[in-house]
Amino acid sequence: MNWFNTIIDDGKTKVFDPVRKIYCTLTPEEKVRQMTLYYLVEKKNIPAGLIAVEYSIKVNTLSKRCDIVVFNKEAKPIMIVECKAESVPITQKVLDQAIRYYSGLNVNYILLTNGKTMFCYHIDIENNKIEALSEIPNLF
């Protein structure tokens, strides 16, 4: 895949997102999202075709968007990824936001990152538990 290609469009730096196949404004959060997509596809070998970016979901009656959702080969969501700008610390509030999204998707994993730190959690649906992991599991 072709990562981190940028252009200047109307005075704004845009980066090519090879998953969505579009140029998007290179905000601090988008930078982290692109670094995370690169990591998931190139280092964790997750097929890009099983990743959705800015995936729309319903949480109760509200429309929300997950930064990244990873699906298994049966098209079931298995991981959500919440990306924050490098300047935003990963706190309980960020985890709570991801858990709210999780409730709509019933994923097995939540990944939180600001580009400097990553936290991955396994969701045990049967026992209603969240377990912090020391590393991102190999999903494929």
Biotite code that builds the C-alpha atoms (Angstrom):
import biotite.structure as struc

atoms = struc.array([
    struc.Atom([0.000, 0.000, 0.000], chain_id="A", res_id=1, res_name="MET", atom_name="CA", element="C"),
    struc.Atom([1.045, 3.559, -0.559], chain_id="A", res_id=2, res_name="ASN", atom_name="CA", element="C"),
    struc.Atom([1.326, 5.298, 2.825], chain_id="A", res_id=3, res_name="TRP", atom_name="CA", element="C"),
    struc.Atom([1.862, 8.902, 3.908], chain_id="A", res_id=4, res_name="PHE", atom_name="CA", element="C"),
    struc.Atom([1.563, 10.602, 0.514], chain_id="A", res_id=5, res_name="ASN", atom_name="CA", element="C"),
    struc.Atom([0.659, 14.249, 1.003], chain_id="A", res_id=6, res_name="THR", atom_name="CA", element="C"),
    struc.Atom([-0.486, 17.083, -1.226], chain_id="A", res_id=7, res_name="ILE", atom_name="CA", element="C"),
    struc.Atom([-1.293, 20.732, -0.685], chain_id="A", res_id=8, res_name="ILE", atom_name="CA", element="C"),
    struc.Atom([-4.889, 21.491, -1.665], chain_id="A", res_id=9, res_name="ASP", atom_name="CA", element="C"),
    struc.Atom([-6.367, 24.954, -1.204], chain_id="A", res_id=10, res_name="ASP", atom_name="CA", element="C"),
    struc.Atom([-3.613, 25.811, 1.262], chain_id="A", res_id=11, res_name="GLY", atom_name="CA", element="C"),
    struc.Atom([-4.195, 22.684, 3.391], chain_id="A", res_id=12, res_name="LYS", atom_name="CA", element="C"),
    struc.Atom([-1.963, 19.650, 3.709], chain_id="A", res_id=13, res_name="THR", atom_name="CA", element="C"),
    struc.Atom([-3.855, 16.488, 2.854], chain_id="A", res_id=14, res_name="LYS", atom_name="CA", element="C"),
    struc.Atom([-2.750, 12.902, 3.264], chain_id="A", res_id=15, res_name="VAL", atom_name="CA", element="C"),
    struc.Atom([-3.835, 9.987, 1.110], chain_id="A", res_id=16, res_name="PHE", atom_name="CA", element="C"),
    struc.Atom([-5.727, 7.358, 3.075], chain_id="A", res_id=17, res_name="ASP", atom_name="CA", element="C"),
    struc.Atom([-5.121, 4.065, 1.217], chain_id="A", res_id=18, res_name="PRO", atom_name="CA", element="C"),
    struc.Atom([-7.957, 2.357, 3.109], chain_id="A", res_id=19, res_name="VAL", atom_name="CA", element="C"),
    struc.Atom([-10.630, 4.909, 2.174], chain_id="A", res_id=20, res_name="ARG", atom_name="CA", element="C"),
    struc.Atom([-8.793, 5.767, -1.064], chain_id="A", res_id=21, res_name="LYS", atom_name="CA", element="C"),
    struc.Atom([-9.228, 9.531, -0.530], chain_id="A", res_id=22, res_name="ILE", atom_name="CA", element="C"),
    struc.Atom([-7.141, 12.516, 0.470], chain_id="A", res_id=23, res_name="TYR", atom_name="CA", element="C"),
    struc.Atom([-8.097, 13.916, 3.889], chain_id="A", res_id=24, res_name="CYS", atom_name="CA", element="C"),
    struc.Atom([-6.968, 17.015, 5.734], chain_id="A", res_id=25, res_name="THR", atom_name="CA", element="C"),
    struc.Atom([-3.902, 16.180, 7.802], chain_id="A", res_id=26, res_name="LEU", atom_name="CA", element="C"),
    struc.Atom([-5.140, 17.118, 11.268], chain_id="A", res_id=27, res_name="THR", atom_name="CA", element="C"),
    struc.Atom([-3.246, 15.936, 14.370], chain_id="A", res_id=28, res_name="PRO", atom_name="CA", element="C"),
    struc.Atom([-5.845, 13.180, 14.859], chain_id="A", res_id=29, res_name="GLU", atom_name="CA", element="C"),
    struc.Atom([-5.674, 12.148, 11.187], chain_id="A", res_id=30, res_name="GLU", atom_name="CA", element="C"),
    struc.Atom([-1.898, 11.812, 11.522], chain_id="A", res_id=31, res_name="LYS", atom_name="CA", element="C"),
    struc.Atom([-2.398, 9.344, 14.394], chain_id="A", res_id=32, res_name="VAL", atom_name="CA", element="C"),
    struc.Atom([-5.144, 7.516, 12.464], chain_id="A", res_id=33, res_name="ARG", atom_name="CA", element="C"),
    struc.Atom([-2.861, 7.069, 9.434], chain_id="A", res_id=34, res_name="GLN", atom_name="CA", element="C"),
    struc.Atom([0.021, 5.859, 11.617], chain_id="A", res_id=35, res_name="MET", atom_name="CA", element="C"),
    struc.Atom([-2.352, 3.384, 13.292], chain_id="A", res_id=36, res_name="THR", atom_name="CA", element="C"),
    struc.Atom([-3.755, 2.140, 9.975], chain_id="A", res_id=37, res_name="LEU", atom_name="CA", element="C"),
    struc.Atom([-0.203, 1.626, 8.734], chain_id="A", res_id=38, res_name="TYR", atom_name="CA", element="C"),
    struc.Atom([0.633, -0.345, 11.896], chain_id="A", res_id=39, res_name="TYR", atom_name="CA", element="C"),
    struc.Atom([-2.477, -2.516, 11.684], chain_id="A", res_id=40, res_name="LEU", atom_name="CA", element="C"),
    struc.Atom([-2.070, -3.333, 7.972], chain_id="A", res_id=41, res_name="VAL", atom_name="CA", element="C"),
    struc.Atom([1.708, -3.515, 7.593], chain_id="A", res_id=42, res_name="GLU", atom_name="CA", element="C"),
    struc.Atom([2.826, -4.755, 11.025], chain_id="A", res_id=43, res_name="LYS", atom_name="CA", element="C"),
    struc.Atom([-0.179, -6.720, 12.343], chain_id="A", res_id=44, res_name="LYS", atom_name="CA", element="C"),
    struc.Atom([-1.112, -8.070, 8.867], chain_id="A", res_id=45, res_name="ASN", atom_name="CA", element="C"),
    struc.Atom([-4.770, -7.094, 9.046], chain_id="A", res_id=46, res_name="ILE", atom_name="CA", element="C"),
    struc.Atom([-6.191, -7.032, 5.497], chain_id="A", res_id=47, res_name="PRO", atom_name="CA", element="C"),
    struc.Atom([-7.076, -3.452, 4.547], chain_id="A", res_id=48, res_name="ALA", atom_name="CA", element="C"),
    struc.Atom([-10.317, -4.751, 3.055], chain_id="A", res_id=49, res_name="GLY", atom_name="CA", element="C"),
    struc.Atom([-11.441, -5.746, 6.561], chain_id="A", res_id=50, res_name="LEU", atom_name="CA", element="C"),
    struc.Atom([-10.919, -2.252, 7.985], chain_id="A", res_id=51, res_name="ILE", atom_name="CA", element="C"),
    struc.Atom([-13.442, 0.579, 7.996], chain_id="A", res_id=52, res_name="ALA", atom_name="CA", element="C"),
    struc.Atom([-12.440, 4.177, 8.752], chain_id="A", res_id=53, res_name="VAL", atom_name="CA", element="C"),
    struc.Atom([-14.863, 6.645, 10.332], chain_id="A", res_id=54, res_name="GLU", atom_name="CA", element="C"),
    struc.Atom([-17.441, 3.866, 10.582], chain_id="A", res_id=55, res_name="TYR", atom_name="CA", element="C"),
    struc.Atom([-20.939, 5.142, 11.402], chain_id="A", res_id=56, res_name="SER", atom_name="CA", element="C"),
    struc.Atom([-22.890, 3.461, 14.188], chain_id="A", res_id=57, res_name="ILE", atom_name="CA", element="C"),
    struc.Atom([-25.971, 4.165, 16.273], chain_id="A", res_id=58, res_name="LYS", atom_name="CA", element="C"),
    struc.Atom([-25.557, 4.478, 20.028], chain_id="A", res_id=59, res_name="VAL", atom_name="CA", element="C"),
    struc.Atom([-29.094, 4.475, 21.361], chain_id="A", res_id=60, res_name="ASN", atom_name="CA", element="C"),
    struc.Atom([-30.591, 7.137, 19.071], chain_id="A", res_id=61, res_name="THR", atom_name="CA", element="C"),
    struc.Atom([-27.353, 9.074, 18.455], chain_id="A", res_id=62, res_name="LEU", atom_name="CA", element="C"),
    struc.Atom([-25.246, 8.730, 15.326], chain_id="A", res_id=63, res_name="SER", atom_name="CA", element="C"),
    struc.Atom([-21.564, 8.247, 16.173], chain_id="A", res_id=64, res_name="LYS", atom_name="CA", element="C"),
    struc.Atom([-18.426, 7.390, 14.226], chain_id="A", res_id=65, res_name="ARG", atom_name="CA", element="C"),
    struc.Atom([-15.698, 4.997, 15.252], chain_id="A", res_id=66, res_name="CYS", atom_name="CA", element="C"),
    struc.Atom([-12.253, 6.062, 14.037], chain_id="A", res_id=67, res_name="ASP", atom_name="CA", element="C"),
    struc.Atom([-11.376, 2.545, 12.896], chain_id="A", res_id=68, res_name="ILE", atom_name="CA", element="C"),
    struc.Atom([-13.277, -0.740, 12.986], chain_id="A", res_id=69, res_name="VAL", atom_name="CA", element="C"),
    struc.Atom([-11.633, -4.081, 12.186], chain_id="A", res_id=70, res_name="VAL", atom_name="CA", element="C"),
    struc.Atom([-13.861, -6.887, 10.915], chain_id="A", res_id=71, res_name="PHE", atom_name="CA", element="C"),
    struc.Atom([-13.252, -10.618, 10.779], chain_id="A", res_id=72, res_name="ASN", atom_name="CA", element="C"),
    struc.Atom([-13.609, -12.631, 7.573], chain_id="A", res_id=73, res_name="LYS", atom_name="CA", element="C"),
    struc.Atom([-17.323, -13.134, 8.317], chain_id="A", res_id=74, res_name="GLU", atom_name="CA", element="C"),
    struc.Atom([-17.788, -9.312, 8.309], chain_id="A", res_id=75, res_name="ALA", atom_name="CA", element="C"),
    struc.Atom([-18.375, -9.202, 12.080], chain_id="A", res_id=76, res_name="LYS", atom_name="CA", element="C"),
    struc.Atom([-16.716, -6.273, 13.891], chain_id="A", res_id=77, res_name="PRO", atom_name="CA", element="C"),
    struc.Atom([-13.993, -7.543, 16.232], chain_id="A", res_id=78, res_name="ILE", atom_name="CA", element="C"),
    struc.Atom([-12.028, -4.406, 17.200], chain_id="A", res_id=79, res_name="MET", atom_name="CA", element="C"),
    struc.Atom([-12.663, -0.706, 17.470], chain_id="A", res_id=80, res_name="ILE", atom_name="CA", element="C"),
    struc.Atom([-9.817, 1.778, 17.509], chain_id="A", res_id=81, res_name="VAL", atom_name="CA", element="C"),
    struc.Atom([-10.130, 5.221, 19.037], chain_id="A", res_id=82, res_name="GLU", atom_name="CA", element="C"),
    struc.Atom([-7.463, 7.653, 17.831], chain_id="A", res_id=83, res_name="CYS", atom_name="CA", element="C"),
    struc.Atom([-6.635, 10.908, 19.571], chain_id="A", res_id=84, res_name="LYS", atom_name="CA", element="C"),
    struc.Atom([-4.147, 13.625, 18.676], chain_id="A", res_id=85, res_name="ALA", atom_name="CA", element="C"),
    struc.Atom([-0.696, 13.215, 20.254], chain_id="A", res_id=86, res_name="GLU", atom_name="CA", element="C"),
    struc.Atom([-1.490, 16.094, 22.612], chain_id="A", res_id=87, res_name="SER", atom_name="CA", element="C"),
    struc.Atom([-4.538, 14.281, 24.048], chain_id="A", res_id=88, res_name="VAL", atom_name="CA", element="C"),
    struc.Atom([-3.741, 11.865, 26.881], chain_id="A", res_id=89, res_name="PRO", atom_name="CA", element="C"),
    struc.Atom([-5.367, 8.444, 26.874], chain_id="A", res_id=90, res_name="ILE", atom_name="CA", element="C"),
    struc.Atom([-7.539, 8.573, 29.988], chain_id="A", res_id=91, res_name="THR", atom_name="CA", element="C"),
    struc.Atom([-10.482, 6.766, 31.521], chain_id="A", res_id=92, res_name="GLN", atom_name="CA", element="C"),
    struc.Atom([-12.721, 9.209, 29.628], chain_id="A", res_id=93, res_name="LYS", atom_name="CA", element="C"),
    struc.Atom([-11.303, 7.953, 26.306], chain_id="A", res_id=94, res_name="VAL", atom_name="CA", element="C"),
    struc.Atom([-11.844, 4.344, 27.388], chain_id="A", res_id=95, res_name="LEU", atom_name="CA", element="C"),
    struc.Atom([-15.411, 5.188, 28.441], chain_id="A", res_id=96, res_name="ASP", atom_name="CA", element="C"),
    struc.Atom([-16.078, 6.692, 24.983], chain_id="A", res_id=97, res_name="GLN", atom_name="CA", element="C"),
    struc.Atom([-14.790, 3.533, 23.305], chain_id="A", res_id=98, res_name="ALA", atom_name="CA", element="C"),
    struc.Atom([-16.893, 1.340, 25.598], chain_id="A", res_id=99, res_name="ILE", atom_name="CA", element="C"),
    struc.Atom([-20.011, 3.298, 24.608], chain_id="A", res_id=100, res_name="ARG", atom_name="CA", element="C"),
    struc.Atom([-19.156, 2.552, 20.977], chain_id="A", res_id=101, res_name="TYR", atom_name="CA", element="C"),
    struc.Atom([-18.430, -1.054, 21.893], chain_id="A", res_id=102, res_name="TYR", atom_name="CA", element="C"),
    struc.Atom([-21.942, -1.438, 23.251], chain_id="A", res_id=103, res_name="SER", atom_name="CA", element="C"),
    struc.Atom([-23.275, -0.893, 19.741], chain_id="A", res_id=104, res_name="GLY", atom_name="CA", element="C"),
    struc.Atom([-20.850, -3.261, 18.012], chain_id="A", res_id=105, res_name="LEU", atom_name="CA", element="C"),
    struc.Atom([-20.113, -6.048, 20.518], chain_id="A", res_id=106, res_name="ASN", atom_name="CA", element="C"),
    struc.Atom([-16.434, -6.218, 19.560], chain_id="A", res_id=107, res_name="VAL", atom_name="CA", element="C"),
    struc.Atom([-13.821, -8.396, 21.263], chain_id="A", res_id=108, res_name="ASN", atom_name="CA", element="C"),
    struc.Atom([-11.105, -5.729, 21.431], chain_id="A", res_id=109, res_name="TYR", atom_name="CA", element="C"),
    struc.Atom([-10.712, -2.005, 21.986], chain_id="A", res_id=110, res_name="ILE", atom_name="CA", element="C"),
    struc.Atom([-7.522, -0.193, 20.999], chain_id="A", res_id=111, res_name="LEU", atom_name="CA", element="C"),
    struc.Atom([-6.849, 3.346, 22.217], chain_id="A", res_id=112, res_name="LEU", atom_name="CA", element="C"),
    struc.Atom([-3.947, 5.425, 20.890], chain_id="A", res_id=113, res_name="THR", atom_name="CA", element="C"),
    struc.Atom([-2.609, 8.942, 20.650], chain_id="A", res_id=114, res_name="ASN", atom_name="CA", element="C"),
    struc.Atom([0.348, 7.891, 18.529], chain_id="A", res_id=115, res_name="GLY", atom_name="CA", element="C"),
    struc.Atom([2.698, 7.911, 21.521], chain_id="A", res_id=116, res_name="LYS", atom_name="CA", element="C"),
    struc.Atom([0.910, 5.306, 23.615], chain_id="A", res_id=117, res_name="THR", atom_name="CA", element="C"),
    struc.Atom([-1.391, 2.407, 22.799], chain_id="A", res_id=118, res_name="MET", atom_name="CA", element="C"),
    struc.Atom([-3.687, 0.560, 25.145], chain_id="A", res_id=119, res_name="PHE", atom_name="CA", element="C"),
    struc.Atom([-5.462, -2.594, 24.052], chain_id="A", res_id=120, res_name="CYS", atom_name="CA", element="C"),
    struc.Atom([-8.289, -4.263, 25.945], chain_id="A", res_id=121, res_name="TYR", atom_name="CA", element="C"),
    struc.Atom([-10.013, -7.610, 25.535], chain_id="A", res_id=122, res_name="HIS", atom_name="CA", element="C"),
    struc.Atom([-13.757, -7.605, 26.117], chain_id="A", res_id=123, res_name="ILE", atom_name="CA", element="C"),
    struc.Atom([-15.061, -10.743, 27.802], chain_id="A", res_id=124, res_name="ASP", atom_name="CA", element="C"),
    struc.Atom([-18.744, -10.524, 26.882], chain_id="A", res_id=125, res_name="ILE", atom_name="CA", element="C"),
    struc.Atom([-19.797, -13.660, 28.764], chain_id="A", res_id=126, res_name="GLU", atom_name="CA", element="C"),
    struc.Atom([-18.302, -12.487, 32.075], chain_id="A", res_id=127, res_name="ASN", atom_name="CA", element="C"),
    struc.Atom([-18.831, -8.754, 31.457], chain_id="A", res_id=128, res_name="ASN", atom_name="CA", element="C"),
    struc.Atom([-15.126, -7.987, 32.015], chain_id="A", res_id=129, res_name="LYS", atom_name="CA", element="C"),
    struc.Atom([-12.528, -5.780, 30.371], chain_id="A", res_id=130, res_name="ILE", atom_name="CA", element="C"),
    struc.Atom([-8.937, -7.018, 30.507], chain_id="A", res_id=131, res_name="GLU", atom_name="CA", element="C"),
    struc.Atom([-5.928, -4.810, 29.689], chain_id="A", res_id=132, res_name="ALA", atom_name="CA", element="C"),
    struc.Atom([-3.525, -6.566, 27.312], chain_id="A", res_id=133, res_name="LEU", atom_name="CA", element="C"),
    struc.Atom([0.231, -6.111, 27.188], chain_id="A", res_id=134, res_name="SER", atom_name="CA", element="C"),
    struc.Atom([0.173, -6.093, 23.363], chain_id="A", res_id=135, res_name="GLU", atom_name="CA", element="C"),
    struc.Atom([-2.190, -6.049, 20.424], chain_id="A", res_id=136, res_name="ILE", atom_name="CA", element="C"),
    struc.Atom([-3.146, -9.644, 19.605], chain_id="A", res_id=137, res_name="PRO", atom_name="CA", element="C"),
    struc.Atom([-2.689, -11.158, 16.170], chain_id="A", res_id=138, res_name="ASN", atom_name="CA", element="C"),
    struc.Atom([-6.223, -11.142, 14.824], chain_id="A", res_id=139, res_name="LEU", atom_name="CA", element="C"),
    struc.Atom([-5.469, -12.975, 11.570], chain_id="A", res_id=140, res_name="PHE", atom_name="CA", element="C"),
])
